[in-house]
C-alpha cells in the first residue's frame, strides 16, 4: 500500500469535488476516514480551494489553478525521477566496471614480479 502525502490527498479531495460533492462522496472517493475528511475539507476551504455551496462542496477557480499546477508539477517530477533512476543505473554500471575481475590479479601480479 502506497501512503499518500498531503498534496496527493488534497488533489484527491479537489478532483472529487470538481463538479460538486457531498462529504460522503468525497470521503469514499478520496479514501479518507471521517476525521481526515474533516481536516482536509477545513484546509481546502481555508486555502480558498473549495467552498460549501448548493451542490455540497465545490472547487473554486483557485482550486482549479492548484490542480493545473499540480498536474504540471507531477509531470516534471516523474520525468526527473525517471532521469535519476537512469543516472543511478549508469553509476552502478560504472562502479561494476571498477571491480577487479577474477584472474586479473594473478596476471598483473606475474607481470609485476617478472618485468622482462
Secondary structure, DSSP 8 states (H G I E B T S, - for coil): -----HHHHHHHHHHHTTT-B-HHHHHHHTT--HHHHHHHHHHHHHTTSEEEETTEEEE-HHHHHHHHHHHHHHHHHHHHHHHHHHHHHHHHHHHHHHS--TTHHHHHHHHHH---
